[in-house]
Amino acid sequence: MPETPGNPGVPGTSGVFANQGVPGASGVFANQGAAGAGASGVFGNHGVPGSTGTGAGAGAAGVNLPALRSHNAALVLDLLRTAGAAGISRLELAERTGLTPQAVSKITARLRADGLATEAGRRASTGGKPRTVLRLVPEAGHAVGLHLDRDELTVVLCDLTGAVVAERRAPLDLGAGADAVVEGAAGEVSALLGGVSPLGVGVALPGPLDHTLGVLHRVTGFPEWDGFALREALAARLGLPVVVDKDTNAAALGVAVGTGAASGSGSGFAGGGSFAYLHLGTGLGAGLVIGGVVHRGARTGAGEFGHQVIQLDGPLCECGNRGCIEVLCLDAVGRGALAEAARVLGAGAGNLVGLLDIDLVLLGGRTVAAHEEVFVRGVGAVMEERARREGGGAPVPVLVAPGGARGVAEGAAQLLLAPLFGRGEG
């Protein structure tokens, strides 16, 4: 690592990742996810209400110079990320960002000084001396992704490219009570870190919840979580910035920024594509990406896909309704009627396609992972029938989401990483 992170959480220190979560600190990634304004650095207070930076912070009035600088640095840093080990020249950075060569030189000089970028060799040019090529330094920073499922915990440590460098799994009982869950989760995170100082922890779990406040609502099957401030509790326990989102949104974000190498392509959908990520495991939900960004809705409650009613006199769901897609799917899975479960899931996917005119349906979750062919074929058949009935051309493709069993956890890490690159925010 080219430069040692400077004392996270200690006022007055400096370094690449100085004072994570402390108002008034300076550094390249100052105050990621923290409350309060006043941080300085290339990326100040990403995603924080009232703060500046390229994240989704609400309440900022207009565009000020620090925010513009953060935006420009994020553009450059993202191009370094996507260029990979081969790197990219300053001239190419200027051409692709629309920034002046002088601006690019200043930004890259700062990134190099802070250990985020380094030379990757030289490349022949059409005239004059060879161009110096720069690349991102993946190990210059890390983020934790924590997936709290109803019965299992997965935690990963990702570098700046989103690559997993460490992983842990443990049993979990989401109904054991807030104190037990927070303590168990914090223990697994601490054991994973082994002395590494991350940017923060992204937490993904079943909804509904308030992403902005980090407060849970009536998680289906676990109403006792209603009103619990999970972000605040974990941040206090770990001494790190924490961001909380639904498991489906986190997984969709991971795909949108390309961390899972979608279907082996190595690219995400942040260029403007729209897709639905449908997660069938211990429950059923959806993550929606519209125009390349995660769509959370005005109250961050979008994607409660599993609780749309499609059978008025159907079985009682734990949410209190009857005939929800979730209860119908899980009931069919429990009976071993996988083809039926796939058709039910397809009916819901068809509703989304008709409502949002999305480009792609991605399937994930442990139940899908155990029976990929059945679900892709079953949901795909519904899409094909819909296309024939409407006469609108080719059906919307149905694929298995990248990332596998840890796709949600990897996406949770992107809740911290993606804003640094100006990606995936909605």
C-alpha positions in Angstrom: 0.0 0.0 0.0 1.6 3.2 -1.1 0.4 5.3 1.8 -0.8 4.4 5.2 -4.4 5.5 6.1 -4.3 8.2 8.7 -5.9 7.4 12.1 -9.6 6.9 11.3 -11.8 8.7 13.7 -9.2 10.9 15.3 -9.6 14.7 14.8 -6.8 16.5 13.2 -5.1 13.6 11.4 -4.3 13.4 7.7 -3.8 10.6 5.2 -5.5 8.9 2.3 -8.6 8.0 4.3 -8.3 10.5 7.2 -11.0 10.8 9.9 -13.6 8.5 8.5 -16.9 9.7 9.9 -15.6 12.7 11.8 -17.0 16.2 10.9 -14.3 18.7 9.9 -11.7 16.1 8.9 -9.6 16.3 5.8 -8.4 13.7 3.4 -9.2 12.2 0.0 -12.3 10.3 1.4 -13.2 12.6 4.3 -16.4 11.8 6.3 -17.8 9.1 4.1 -21.3 8.5 5.2 -21.0 10.7 8.3 -23.4 13.2 9.6 -22.5 16.8 9.5 -20.9 19.1 6.9 -17.6 20.8 6.9 -15.4 17.9 5.6 -12.8 18.7 3.0 -10.9 16.5 0.6 -11.3 15.2 -2.9 -14.5 13.4 -1.8 -16.2 15.2 1.1 -19.2 13.6 2.9 -20.6 11.4 0.1 -24.3 10.6 0.3 -24.8 12.7 3.5 -27.7 15.1 3.8 -26.4 18.6 3.8 -22.9 17.6 2.7 -20.9 18.1 -0.5 -19.6 15.5 -2.9 -20.9 13.3 -5.7 -23.2 11.2 -3.6 -26.9 11.6 -3.1 -26.7 14.0 -0.2 -30.0 15.9 0.1 -30.4 19.5 1.1 -27.3 21.0 -0.7 -28.2 24.2 -2.5 -26.8 24.6 -6.0 -23.4 23.5 -7.1 -20.4 24.9 -5.3 -16.7 24.6 -6.2 -15.7 21.8 -3.8 -18.6 19.7 -5.1 -17.6 20.3 -8.7 -14.0 19.4 -7.8 -15.3 16.2 -6.2 -17.4 15.4 -9.3 -14.4 15.9 -11.6 -12.2 13.7 -9.4 -14.8 11.0 -9.3 -15.0 11.0 -13.1 -11.2 10.5 -13.4 -11.1 7.9 -10.6 -13.9 5.9 -12.3 -12.1 5.9 -15.6 -9.0 4.7 -13.8 -11.1 2.0 -12.2 -12.7 0.8 -15.5 -9.3 0.9 -17.3 -8.0 -1.9 -15.1 -4.4 -2.9 -14.9 -3.7 -1.7 -18.5 -4.3 1.9 -17.3 -5.2 5.0 -19.2 -3.3 8.1 -20.2 -3.9 11.7 -19.1 -4.8 12.6 -22.7 -7.4 9.9 -22.8 -8.8 11.0 -19.4 -9.1 14.6 -20.7 -10.9 13.4 -23.9 -13.3 11.1 -22.1 -14.2 13.5 -19.3 -14.3 16.7 -21.2 -11.9 18.3 -18.7 -8.9 20.4 -19.8 -5.5 18.6 -19.8 -4.4 21.0 -17.0 -7.4 20.0 -14.8 -6.7 16.3 -15.4 -3.0 16.8 -14.5 -4.0 18.5 -11.2 -6.5 15.8 -10.3 -4.1 12.9 -11.2 -1.3 14.5 -9.3 -3.5 14.7 -6.2 -4.6 11.1 -6.7 -1.0 9.9 -7.1 0.1 11.9 -4.0 -2.6 10.3 -2.0 -1.7 6.8 -3.2 -4.8 6.2 -5.2 -3.2 6.2 -8.6 0.2 5.1 -9.9 2.1 4.8 -13.2 1.3 1.6 -15.2 4.0 2.1 -17.8 4.2 4.0 -21.1 2.2 3.7 -24.3 3.3 4.7 -27.8 1.7 7.9 -29.2 1.1 9.0 -32.7 3.7 11.7 -32.3 6.2 12.9 -29.7 7.3 10.9 -26.7 5.4 7.9 -25.3 2.5 8.8 -23.0 2.6 7.8 -19.3 -0.3 5.5 -18.4 -1.9 5.6 -15.0 -3.9 3.0 -13.1 -6.0 2.8 -9.9 -4.3 1.3 -6.8 -7.0 -1.2 -5.7 -5.4 -1.8 -2.3 -5.4 1.9 -1.4 -8.8 1.6 0.2 -11.4 -1.0 1.3 -15.0 -1.3 2.2 -17.0 -3.9 4.1 -20.2 -5.4 2.7 -22.5 -7.1 5.3 -25.5 -9.2 4.2 -27.9 -10.0 7.0 -30.3 -12.6 5.8 -33.0 -14.1 8.0 -30.8 -17.1 8.9 -27.3 -16.4 7.7 -24.7 -13.6 7.8 -22.2 -13.0 5.0 -19.5 -10.3 5.3 -16.9 -9.4 2.7 -13.9 -7.0 2.5 -13.6 -5.4 -0.9 -10.8 -3.3 -2.4 -11.5 -0.1 -4.5 -12.3 -2.2 -7.6 -14.9 -4.1 -5.7 -12.9 -7.3 -5.7 -13.4 -9.5 -2.6 -10.1 -9.9 -0.6 -11.6 -11.5 2.5 -14.9 -13.2 3.4 -16.7 -14.7 6.4 -20.0 -16.5 6.9 -21.9 -17.4 10.0 -25.4 -18.6 11.1 -27.8 -15.8 12.0 -31.2 -15.6 13.6 -32.8 -12.3 12.6 -35.5 -12.9 15.2 -33.0 -13.2 18.1 -33.4 -9.5 18.9 -31.6 -6.4 17.9 -28.8 -6.5 20.6 -27.8 -10.1 19.7 -27.9 -9.4 16.0 -25.9 -6.2 16.2 -23.3 -7.8 18.5 -22.9 -10.9 16.3 -22.6 -8.8 13.2 -20.1 -6.5 14.7 -18.0 -9.4 15.9 -17.9 -10.9 12.4 -16.9 -7.6 10.9 -14.2 -7.0 13.4 -12.8 -10.5 12.9 -12.8 -10.0 9.1 -10.9 -6.7 9.3 -7.9 -7.9 11.1 -6.5 -4.4 11.6 -7.6 -3.0 8.2 -9.2 0.5 8.5 -12.1 0.5 5.9 -14.0 3.4 4.5 -17.0 2.0 6.3 -19.6 -0.8 6.3 -22.5 -1.2 3.9 -25.3 -3.3 5.4 -27.9 -5.1 3.3 -30.9 -6.9 4.7 -34.6 -7.6 4.0 -36.9 -4.6 3.9 -38.9 -2.5 4.2 -36.5 0.1 5.7 -35.6 3.8 5.4 -32.3 3.9 3.5 -31.7 7.6 4.2 -32.1 7.3 8.0 -30.8 3.7 8.3 -33.9 2.8 10.3 -35.8 -0.5 9.8 -39.5 -0.8 9.3 -41.7 -3.9 9.8 -39.3 -6.5 8.2 -41.6 -9.2 6.9 -41.7 -11.9 9.6 -39.9 -9.8 12.1 -42.2 -6.9 13.1 -40.1 -6.4 16.3 -37.5 -4.6 14.2 -39.9 -1.8 13.3 -38.3 1.6 14.1 -34.9 0.2 15.0 -32.0 2.5 14.1 -29.6 -0.1 12.7 -27.2 2.3 11.2 -26.7 4.2 14.4 -26.4 1.1 16.5 -23.8 -0.6 14.2 -21.8 2.7 13.8 -21.6 3.1 17.5 -20.5 -0.5 18.0 -17.9 -0.5 15.3 -16.7 3.1 15.3 -17.1 3.2 11.5 -19.4 4.9 9.0 -22.4 2.7 8.2 -24.9 2.8 5.3 -28.0 0.6 5.4 -30.1 -0.5 2.4 -32.3 -3.4 1.3 -30.6 -6.6 0.1 -32.2 -6.3 -3.3 -31.0 -2.7 -3.8 -27.5 -3.6 -2.8 -27.3 -6.5 -5.2 -28.7 -4.3 -8.0 -26.2 -1.6 -7.2 -23.4 -4.2 -7.5 -24.6 -5.2 -10.9 -25.1 -1.6 -12.0 -21.5 -0.6 -11.2 -20.1 -3.8 -12.7 -18.6 -5.5 -9.7 -20.1 -8.9 -10.5 -18.9 -9.0 -14.1 -22.4 -9.4 -15.5 -22.7 -12.7 -17.2 -18.9 -12.8 -17.5 -18.8 -9.6 -19.5 -16.9 -7.6 -16.8 -19.2 -4.6 -17.4 -22.2 -3.3 -15.5 -25.3 -1.4 -16.5 -24.4 2.1 -15.2 -24.2 3.4 -18.7 -28.0 4.0 -18.8 -29.6 0.6 -18.9 -32.7 -0.4 -16.9 -33.2 -3.7 -15.3 -34.9 -5.5 -12.4 -33.0 -7.8 -10.0 -35.4 -10.3 -8.5 -34.1 -12.0 -5.3 -35.8 -15.3 -4.2 -34.3 -16.8 -1.1 -35.9 -16.7 2.4 -38.1 -14.0 1.0 -38.8 -12.3 -2.3 -38.0 -8.7 -3.4 -36.7 -6.6 -6.2 -34.0 -4.1 -6.8 -34.7 -1.6 -9.7 -32.1 0.2 -11.8 -33.6 2.8 -14.0 -31.3 4.7 -16.4 -28.3 3.2 -14.8 -29.0 4.2 -11.2 -30.8 2.4 -8.3 -34.4 3.6 -8.0 -35.4 3.7 -4.3 -38.4 6.0 -4.5 -39.4 9.1 -2.6 -39.4 7.3 0.7 -36.7 4.7 -0.3 -39.4 2.0 -0.2 -39.4 1.0 -3.9 -39.0 -2.7 -4.8 -41.4 -4.3 -2.4 -42.0 -6.7 -5.3 -42.9 -9.8 -3.2 -46.0 -8.2 -1.7 -48.0 -7.5 -4.8 -51.2 -9.4 -4.7 -51.9 -11.7 -7.6 -54.5 -14.0 -6.0 -57.2 -12.3 -4.0 -58.2 -15.4 -2.1 -54.7 -16.9 -1.8 -52.8 -18.0 1.2 -52.1 -15.6 4.0 -48.7 -13.9 3.8 -46.6 -12.8 6.8 -47.1 -9.2 5.6 -50.9 -9.6 6.4 -52.1 -9.7 2.8 -53.4 -12.8 1.0 -52.1 -14.1 -2.3 -48.8 -12.2 -2.4 -46.2 -13.4 -5.0 -43.8 -14.1 -2.1 -46.1 -16.5 -0.2 -47.2 -18.2 -3.5 -43.6 -18.6 -4.6 -42.3 -19.9 -1.2 -45.3 -22.2 -0.8 -44.6 -23.7 -4.2 -40.9 -24.1 -3.4 -41.7 -25.7 -0.1 -43.8 -28.3 -2.0 -41.1 -29.0 -4.5 -43.2 -27.4 -7.3 -40.3 -25.4 -8.7 -41.8 -25.0 -12.2 -44.9 -23.5 -10.5 -42.8 -21.2 -8.4 -41.0 -20.0 -11.6 -44.3 -19.3 -13.3 -45.5 -17.2 -10.3 -42.2 -15.3 -10.3 -42.6 -14.8 -14.1 -46.0 -13.3 -13.6 -44.6 -10.7 -11.2 -41.7 -10.1 -13.6 -44.1 -9.6 -16.4 -45.9 -6.9 -14.4 -42.6 -5.1 -13.9 -41.8 -5.3 -17.5 -45.2 -3.9 -18.5 -45.0 -1.1 -15.9 -41.4 0.0 -16.3 -40.4 -1.2 -19.8 -37.1 -2.5 -18.5 -34.4 -4.0 -20.7 -33.5 -7.0 -18.6 -34.6 -9.3 -15.8 -31.9 -10.7 -13.5 -32.6 -13.5 -11.0 -30.7 -14.1 -7.8 -31.0 -15.5 -4.3 -30.3 -18.9 -2.8 -33.4 -20.6 -4.2 -32.6 -19.4 -7.7 -29.0 -20.4 -7.3 -30.0 -24.0 -6.4 -32.3 -24.3 -9.5 -31.0 -21.8 -12.0 -32.2 -23.6 -15.2 -35.7 -24.1 -13.8 -36.2 -20.4 -12.9 -34.6 -18.9 -16.0 -36.6 -21.2 -18.2 -39.9 -20.6 -16.3 -39.6 -16.8 -16.0 -38.3 -16.6 -19.6 -41.3 -18.5 -20.9 -43.6 -15.9 -19.4 -41.6 -13.2 -21.0 -41.8 -15.0 -24.4 -45.5 -15.4 -24.1 -45.9 -11.7 -23.2 -43.9 -10.7 -26.3 -46.0 -12.9 -28.6 -49.2 -11.6 -27.1 -48.2 -7.9 -27.5 -46.4 -8.3 -30.8 -43.7 -5.9 -29.7 -40.6 -7.7 -30.8 -38.1 -9.8 -28.9 -38.9 -10.8 -25.3 -37.1 -9.1 -22.4 -34.1 -11.4 -21.6 -34.0 -13.3 -18.3 -30.5 -14.1 -16.9 -29.0 -15.3 -13.6 -27.5 -12.3 -11.8 -23.7 -12.2 -11.4 -22.1 -12.4 -7.9 -23.5 -15.8 -6.8 -24.1 -16.4 -3.1 -22.2 -13.3 -2.1 -23.7 -10.9 -4.6 -25.7 -9.0 -2.0 -22.7 -8.6 0.3 -20.5 -7.4 -2.6 -23.3 -4.9 -3.5 -23.4 -3.8 0.1 -19.7 -2.8 -0.1 -20.6 -0.7 -3.1 -22.9 1.4 -0.9 -19.6 2.9 0.2 -17.5 2.5 -2.9 -19.8 3.5 -5.7 -20.2 7.2 -4.6 -16.4 7.6 -4.7 -16.6 7.0 -8.4 -19.8 8.9 -9.0 -21.6 5.7 -9.8 -24.8 3.9 -8.9 -26.5 6.7 -6.8 -30.2 7.3 -7.1 
